[in-house]
Amino acid sequence: MFVTTKNLIYEVSGKKLFEGINTSISIGDRIGFVGRNGTGKSTLLKLLAGLLKPSGGGIQSNSTSYYLPQIDFSIFQSDRTVKEYVLQCGESWPLVRATLHRRFKINLPPTQALKTVSGGEFMKLQLSVAQTKNPSLLLLDEPTNHLDVEGLEVLKSFLNSFSGAYVIVSHDPFFLDMVVDRIWEFDSGTLREYGGNYSYYEKQKEIERLARERDYEAAKKELKKVKRSLQTEQKRAARSRREGRKQAYDRSMSPIERGYFKNRASRTAGRQRAKFEEMTQKREEKVSALKEKRRRKVYVMLEHDLSEGRRFLVKIENGAIRIENRLLIEKIHLAIYYGDRLVIVGKNGSGKSTIVKTIAEEEGVANTSGKMERADRLSVAYVDQKYNIINPDLTLYENITRFNPSLSHEYIRQQLGRFLFFEENDIHKKADVLSGGEAARLTLAMVTAKPIDLLILDEPTNNLDIETLDVIAEALVDFPGALIVISHNTYFLNRVGIEKSLIISDKKLKEMMSSPAEPNEFYKEMVRIIKTNI
């Protein structure tokens, strides 16, 4: 055993986040860790790494562990350099740079400011730091969020050849299927373990759900039967009491006999009532325990003009995009129509974000040339991976009001509620305290509060748990406008019905059809496209 936990408890401000966690990690374990955002996955990983102390219970460890954290978006406002960050992690810059180049084929200048590094490049830097530490137990907290397909393939290769054990938190089911053989699930403060990869875990969960539904229906029938019996007994008891009262007033009997019949009727009725009430309570408790809790889910309402047909939205002919005289993409020929479903793929730093920002007419992004034609009254919503439209100094309510000044107070409250911001404390808290998932939800609430023709999502899945990701994907399937996605989460891409891939390779934009029917085939196709064209 590398690590064992016994009755592990962790409290935050006197409130238990979880308790009674008993588990173990052995040599060679490949564990995928899933659960809704905010359930305590990151906290448990930090406890296993020794970065936090438990409130109760114990952890025994004879491993050298390393915790690879989620990306903290404050990093991207930092003036620190890449080398300064590596030294802060306690590692040698030459060793990390060599690993970065060997594993990921990229070079980051030591003096480059972190705020100019892409999310994918920063995650690769973190992975390089982790590898140089050579741990026997690796604890990875959402490392797949910002990796391109090439980076995911490198990470998969690294994990599959890793001689120690690892626990990985990820919201990418396809990736988990390729690298884990055991699943931890955190739900309501309880850790449950399942054998097999993510797909097998999903099948087990479905079997459990169906069994619970059958037991729930059977328990409801039992409860109904007991309640009918209770009603019958109440009617019988009422008759018995009436008979007792009648006998109690029978003057042919002595006072002692009349009292006896009266008391016997009351005692018998009381015992029977207590018996059936106890049975009813037990049945109600069983029904309540089996009843599946209906969790509040994100509700995305994307408004649109139903009269729109398949008209063009944006056309680019012989376009080119440069940043500070550095050519990113040239000879761009692209037409986007209402109803299109596109994914843009390419290496990190190849210009994916730049081209969608150009389409969305974000100011000060790049120098463009060529002919760009846009439809009249085109409404575009752009969601970037760093959630830059959020003002951290404003509350959630103030942010959505600033972005949509014409909306009524009632509608803004409804829109925030659709994205799970219900409580007054949530609505009026400052945005600078939001988690990554909360920031993603707020950004989507802001940009989808008014009708749009073209929705552009730049790495939208990075901080969303699988349940929320599913709900948003379902809403996007019903959205009739055009959708452009930058994402390496092939599970999400498959769910939203992507029909075309725009590949950035050798500073060119190539268009390819890509919509295999099976999810795993979709992933393989995406990998094939990347390897062939990059």
TIKE-828388 format. One record per residue (C-alpha): z, y, x. Coordinates in Angstrom, 1 decimal. Each point is the difference from the previous one (the first is absolute). Layout:
<pts>
Z/Y/X
...
</pts>
This chain:
<pts>
0.0/0.0/0.0
-0.8/3.5/1.2
1.9/1.8/-2.7
2.3/-1.0/-2.9
1.6/2.2/-2.6
3.1/-0.9/-2.1
0.9/1.8/-3.2
-1.6/3.2/1.4
0.9/3.2/-1.8
-1.3/3.5/0.4
1.3/3.1/-1.8
-1.4/3.5/-0.2
2.4/2.8/-1.1
2.3/-2.6/-1.4
-2.8/-1.7/-2.0
-1.1/-3.6/0.9
-3.7/-0.1/0.9
0.3/-3.8/0.2
2.7/-2.7/0.5
0.3/-3.7/0.7
-3.1/-0.3/2.2
-0.1/-3.4/1.6
-3.0/-0.9/2.1
-1.2/-1.1/3.4
-2.9/0.5/2.4
-1.0/-2.7/2.4
-2.4/-0.2/2.9
-3.6/0.2/-1.1
0.8/1.3/-3.5
-2.8/2.1/-1.6
1.6/1.9/-2.9
-1.6/2.4/-2.4
2.4/2.4/-1.6
-0.9/1.4/-3.5
1.6/2.0/-2.7
-0.2/3.3/-1.8
0.5/3.2/2.0
3.6/1.0/0.2
1.5/-3.5/-0.3
1.4/0.0/3.6
-2.6/-1.8/2.0
0.0/2.5/2.9
3.8/0.1/-0.1
0.3/-3.8/0.4
-2.5/0.0/2.9
2.1/2.7/1.7
3.1/-2.1/-0.5
-1.7/-3.0/1.5
-1.1/2.1/3.0
3.6/1.3/0.5
-1.0/3.6/-0.8
2.4/0.1/-3.0
3.4/-1.5/-0.5
0.7/-2.1/-3.2
2.6/1.1/-2.4
1.2/-3.6/-0.3
-0.9/-3.5/1.0
-1.5/-0.8/3.3
-3.1/-0.4/2.2
-0.2/-2.5/2.8
-2.9/0.5/2.4
-1.0/-1.4/3.4
-3.4/1.6/0.0
-1.5/3.1/1.6
-1.3/1.9/-3.0
-2.2/3.0/-0.4
-0.4/2.0/-3.2
-3.4/1.7/-0.5
0.7/2.8/-2.5
-2.2/1.4/-2.8
-1.9/3.1/1.0
2.2/3.1/-0.5
-2.4/2.7/-1.2
2.1/2.7/1.7
-1.6/-1.4/3.2
-3.3/1.7/-1.1
1.7/3.4/0.1
1.4/-0.6/3.4
-1.1/1.8/3.2
1.2/-3.0/2.1
-2.6/-1.7/2.2
-1.0/-3.6/-0.1
1.7/-0.6/3.4
3.2/1.7/-1.2
0.2/-2.2/-3.0
-0.5/-3.2/2.1
2.7/1.1/2.5
2.3/0.8/-3.0
-0.5/-3.7/-1.0
1.3/-1.0/3.4
-3.3/-1.3/1.3
-2.2/0.6/3.0
-3.1/2.1/-0.9
-2.3/-1.9/2.5
1.0/-3.4/-1.6
-0.5/1.2/-3.5
-3.3/1.7/0.8
-1.3/-3.2/1.6
1.1/-2.0/-3.1
-1.6/2.5/-2.3
-3.3/-0.2/1.9
0.0/-3.8/0.3
1.1/-0.8/-3.5
-1.6/2.8/-2.0
-2.8/1.3/2.3
1.2/3.6/-0.4
1.2/2.6/2.4
2.4/2.7/-1.1
0.5/2.8/2.5
3.7/0.3/1.0
-0.1/3.7/-0.8
-1.5/-0.4/-3.5
2.3/1.5/-2.7
1.2/-2.6/-2.5
-1.1/2.3/-2.9
-3.6/-0.5/1.1
0.3/-3.8/0.0
-1.3/-1.9/-3.0
2.3/-2.3/-1.9
-1.9/-3.1/1.2
0.2/1.2/3.7
3.7/0.6/-0.3
0.6/-3.5/-1.5
-1.9/-1.5/2.9
2.1/2.0/2.4
3.2/-1.4/-1.7
-1.4/-3.6/0.3
-0.7/0.5/3.7
3.6/1.2/0.5
1.3/-3.0/-1.9
-2.1/-2.4/2.2
1.2/1.4/3.3
3.6/-0.6/-1.1
-0.8/-3.8/-0.3
2.5/-0.8/-2.8
0.7/-3.5/-1.2
0.5/1.3/-3.6
-2.4/2.6/-1.2
0.8/2.0/-3.2
-3.0/1.9/-1.3
0.4/2.5/-2.7
-3.4/0.6/-1.7
-2.1/-0.1/3.2
-3.2/-0.6/-2.0
0.1/3.3/-1.8
-2.1/2.0/2.3
-2.1/-2.6/1.9
-3.7/-0.2/-0.4
-1.6/-3.4/-0.5
-0.5/-0.4/3.8
3.7/0.9/0.6
1.0/-2.5/-2.7
-2.0/-2.8/1.7
1.7/0.9/3.3
3.4/0.0/-1.6
-0.8/-3.4/-1.7
-1.0/-1.4/3.4
3.2/1.3/1.6
2.3/-1.4/-2.7
-1.7/-3.4/-0.1
0.4/-0.3/3.8
3.6/1.4/0.0
2.4/-2.7/1.4
3.1/1.5/-1.6
0.9/0.6/-3.7
-0.9/2.9/-2.2
0.7/1.6/-3.3
-2.7/2.3/-1.4
0.1/2.4/-2.9
-3.4/0.6/-1.4
-1.7/1.0/-3.3
-3.2/-1.7/1.0
-0.1/-3.5/-1.6
-3.2/-1.1/1.8
1.5/0.8/3.4
3.3/-1.8/-0.8
-2.0/-3.1/-1.0
-1.4/-0.2/3.5
3.2/0.5/2.0
3.0/-1.4/-1.9
1.2/-3.4/-1.2
3.2/1.2/-1.8
0.8/2.8/-2.3
3.2/2.0/-0.5
0.2/1.9/-3.3
2.5/2.8/-0.6
0.7/0.6/-3.7
3.1/1.8/-1.5
2.0/-0.4/3.1
-0.7/-3.8/0.3
-2.0/-1.7/2.8
-2.1/-3.0/-1.1
-2.0/-2.2/2.3
-3.3/-1.8/-0.7
-1.9/-2.4/2.1
-3.7/0.7/0.7
-2.1/3.1/0.3
-0.4/2.8/-2.5
-2.5/-1.7/-2.2
2.3/-3.0/-0.4
2.9/2.3/-0.6
-1.9/1.6/-2.9
-0.7/-3.4/-1.5
3.7/-0.9/0.2
0.9/3.3/-1.7
-2.4/-0.6/-2.8
1.4/-3.5/-0.5
3.5/1.5/-0.1
-1.1/2.7/-2.5
-1.6/-2.5/-2.4
3.1/-2.2/0.2
2.2/3.0/-0.7
-2.1/0.9/-3.0
0.3/-3.5/-1.4
3.8/0.0/0.5
0.2/3.5/-1.5
-1.9/-1.1/-3.2
2.2/-3.1/-0.3
3.2/2.1/0.5
-1.2/2.4/-2.7
-0.5/-2.8/-2.4
3.5/-1.3/0.8
1.5/3.4/-0.6
-1.8/0.4/-3.3
1.2/-3.4/-1.1
3.7/0.8/1.0
-0.3/3.3/-1.8
-1.2/-1.7/-3.2
2.9/-2.5/0.3
2.4/3.0/0.5
-1.3/1.6/-3.2
0.4/-3.3/-1.9
3.5/-0.4/1.3
0.9/3.6/-0.9
-1.2/-0.7/-3.6
2.0/-3.3/-0.1
3.1/1.8/1.4
-0.3/2.7/-2.6
-0.1/-2.8/-2.7
3.0/-1.7/1.6
1.9/3.3/0.0
-0.8/0.5/-3.6
1.2/-3.5/-0.8
3.1/0.6/2.0
0.7/3.2/-1.9
-0.7/-1.7/-3.3
2.5/-2.8/0.9
2.5/2.6/1.3
0.1/1.5/-3.5
0.2/-3.3/-1.8
3.3/0.2/-1.8
0.2/-3.7/-0.5
0.8/-0.4/3.7
3.2/0.9/1.7
0.1/3.1/2.3
0.1/-2.3/3.1
-3.2/-1.8/-1.1
-1.8/3.2/-0.9
0.8/1.4/3.5
-1.2/-3.1/1.7
-3.4/0.0/-1.6
-0.4/3.7/0.7
0.9/-0.3/3.7
-2.1/-3.2/0.5
-3.1/1.8/-1.3
0.5/2.9/2.3
0.7/-2.1/3.1
-3.0/-2.3/-0.6
-2.3/2.9/-0.6
1.3/1.7/3.2
-0.4/-3.0/2.2
-3.5/-0.7/-1.2
-1.0/3.7/0.4
1.3/0.1/3.5
-1.8/-3.2/0.9
-3.4/1.2/-1.2
0.5/3.5/1.5
0.7/-1.6/3.4
-3.1/-2.2/-0.4
-2.0/3.1/-0.9
1.3/2.0/2.9
-0.9/-2.8/2.5
-3.5/-0.3/-1.5
-0.5/3.8/0.2
1.1/0.0/3.7
-2.5/-2.8/0.7
-2.8/1.9/-1.7
0.9/3.2/1.9
0.1/-1.9/3.3
-3.4/-1.6/-0.6
-1.7/3.1/-1.3
-2.3/1.4/2.7
0.9/3.5/0.9
-2.8/2.4/-0.8
-0.2/2.3/2.9
-1.4/3.5/-0.3
-3.4/0.1/1.6
-2.2/2.8/1.2
-2.3/1.1/-2.8
-3.2/1.7/1.3
-2.1/1.9/-2.6
-3.2/1.2/1.6
-1.6/2.4/-2.4
-3.8/0.4/-0.1
-2.9/1.3/-2.0
-1.3/-2.9/-2.1
-3.4/1.6/-0.4
-0.7/-0.3/3.7
-2.9/-2.4/0.9
-1.1/-1.3/3.4
-0.7/3.4/1.4
0.1/0.9/3.7
3.1/1.7/1.3
-0.7/0.5/3.7
-3.1/-0.4/2.1
-0.3/0.4/3.8
-3.3/0.0/1.8
-0.3/-0.2/3.8
3.6/1.1/0.4
2.2/0.2/3.1
3.7/0.6/0.5
1.6/1.4/3.1
3.5/0.9/1.0
0.2/2.6/2.8
-3.6/-0.7/1.0
0.8/-3.8/0.2
-2.5/-1.9/-2.1
1.7/-2.5/-2.3
-2.8/-1.1/-2.3
-3.6/0.8/-0.2
-3.1/-0.7/-2.1
2.1/-0.3/-3.2
-2.0/-0.9/-3.1
2.4/-0.5/-2.9
-0.2/0.2/-3.8
3.1/-0.4/-2.1
-0.4/-0.5/-3.8
2.5/0.0/-2.9
1.4/-3.5/-0.2
-0.5/-1.0/3.7
2.6/-2.1/1.7
-0.2/0.5/3.8
2.2/-0.9/3.0
-0.4/1.8/3.3
0.9/-2.2/3.0
-0.1/0.5/3.8
2.2/0.2/3.0
3.0/2.3/0.0
-1.2/3.4/1.2
-3.7/-0.7/-1.0
-0.1/2.8/-2.6
0.9/-1.8/-3.2
2.5/2.7/-1.1
-2.2/2.8/1.2
-3.0/-1.0/-2.1
2.0/-0.3/-3.2
1.7/3.3/0.7
-3.5/1.5/0.4
-1.0/-1.5/-3.4
3.1/1.4/-1.5
-0.7/3.4/1.6
3.4/0.1/1.8
0.1/3.3/1.9
0.0/0.1/3.8
-0.7/-3.7/0.5
-3.2/-0.2/1.9
-3.4/1.7/0.8
-2.7/-1.5/-2.2
-3.8/0.3/0.0
-2.8/-1.3/-2.1
-0.5/0.3/-3.8
2.9/-0.7/-2.3
-0.5/0.3/-3.8
2.8/-0.1/-2.5
0.0/-0.4/-3.8
0.9/3.0/-2.1
3.7/0.3/-1.0
0.8/-3.0/2.3
3.7/-0.9/-0.1
1.2/-1.8/3.1
3.5/-1.3/0.7
0.9/-0.9/3.6
3.1/-2.0/1.0
0.5/-0.1/3.7
2.2/-2.5/1.9
2.5/2.5/1.2
0.5/1.6/-3.5
-0.7/3.5/1.3
-0.3/1.5/-3.5
3.8/-0.5/-0.4
2.1/3.1/1.0
3.2/-1.6/1.4
2.0/3.2/-0.8
-0.8/-0.2/-3.7
1.4/-2.3/-2.7
-2.1/-2.7/-1.6
-0.4/2.1/-3.1
-1.0/3.1/2.0
-2.5/-2.0/2.0
-1.9/-1.3/-3.0
0.2/3.5/-1.7
-1.4/1.7/3.1
-2.9/-2.4/0.1
-0.6/0.2/-3.7
1.1/3.4/-1.2
-1.7/-0.2/-3.4
1.9/-3.0/-1.2
2.9/0.2/-2.5
3.6/-0.8/0.9
-0.1/-3.0/-2.4
-3.2/-1.4/1.5
1.4/0.3/3.6
3.1/-1.9/-1.1
-2.1/-2.7/-1.5
-2.2/-0.2/3.1
3.0/-0.4/2.3
1.4/-2.6/-2.4
-3.2/-2.0/0.3
0.7/-0.3/3.7
3.6/-1.1/-0.5
1.6/3.4/0.5
2.2/0.1/-3.1
3.4/1.3/0.9
0.9/3.7/0.4
1.3/-0.7/3.5
-3.4/-1.5/0.9
-2.1/2.8/-1.5
2.0/2.8/1.7
0.6/-1.5/3.4
-1.7/1.4/3.0
-3.2/-1.9/1.1
1.2/-0.2/3.6
2.4/-2.9/-0.9
-2.8/-2.2/-1.6
-0.7/-3.4/1.4
-3.5/-0.9/0.9
-0.5/-1.8/-3.3
1.4/2.9/-2.0
-2.2/2.4/1.9
-3.0/-2.1/-0.9
1.0/0.0/-3.7
0.6/3.7/-0.1
-3.4/0.7/1.7
-1.8/-2.2/-2.6
1.9/1.8/-2.8
-1.2/3.3/1.3
-3.7/-0.8/0.4
-0.4/-2.0/-3.2
1.6/2.4/-2.4
-3.4/1.5/-0.9
-3.4/-1.4/-0.7
-2.0/-1.0/3.1
-3.5/-1.2/0.8
0.6/-1.3/3.5
3.2/-1.5/1.3
0.3/-0.4/3.8
2.9/-2.1/1.3
0.7/0.0/3.7
2.2/-3.0/0.8
1.6/0.1/-3.5
1.8/-3.4/0.4
2.0/0.6/3.2
3.3/0.7/-1.6
-0.3/-1.8/-3.4
1.7/-3.3/-0.8
-2.3/-2.7/-1.4
1.2/0.5/-3.6
-0.7/3.7/0.0
-3.3/-0.6/1.8
-1.0/-2.4/-2.7
0.7/2.5/-2.8
-2.0/2.8/1.8
-2.9/-2.4/0.6
0.0/-0.9/-3.7
-0.3/3.7/-0.9
-2.8/0.6/2.5
-2.0/-2.9/-1.5
-0.1/1.9/-3.3
-0.9/3.3/1.6
-3.7/0.6/-0.7
-0.5/2.7/2.6
-0.9/-0.5/3.7
2.5/-1.5/2.4
-0.1/0.2/3.8
2.7/-1.9/1.8
1.0/-0.1/3.7
2.1/-3.1/0.3
0.4/-3.2/2.0
2.0/-1.7/-2.8
-2.6/-2.4/-1.2
2.2/-1.2/-2.8
-0.1/3.5/-1.4
-3.7/0.5/0.6
-0.7/-3.3/-1.8
2.2/1.0/-3.0
-1.7/3.4/-0.5
-3.6/-1.5/0.0
-1.5/1.5/3.1
-3.8/-0.5/-0.1
-1.2/1.6/3.3
1.3/0.4/3.5
-0.9/3.1/2.1
0.4/-1.1/3.6
0.5/2.6/2.7
-1.5/-1.5/3.2
-1.5/1.6/3.1
0.3/3.4/-1.7
-2.1/-1.1/-2.8
0.8/-0.7/-3.7
-1.4/-3.3/-1.2
0.1/-1.2/-3.6
0.6/-3.6/-1.0
0.7/-1.9/-3.2
3.3/-1.9/0.1
1.5/-1.5/-3.1
0.7/-3.7/0.4
1.7/-1.6/-3.0
3.0/-1.6/1.7
2.7/2.1/1.6
0.2/-2.0/3.3
-3.8/0.1/0.2
0.1/3.7/-0.4
2.4/0.3/3.0
-2.3/-2.2/2.1
-3.0/2.0/-1.0
1.8/3.3/1.0
0.9/-1.5/3.3
-3.5/-1.2/0.5
-1.5/3.4/-0.8
2.4/1.7/2.5
-0.6/-2.4/2.8
-3.8/0.1/-0.5
-0.3/3.8/-0.2
2.8/1.4/2.2
</pts>
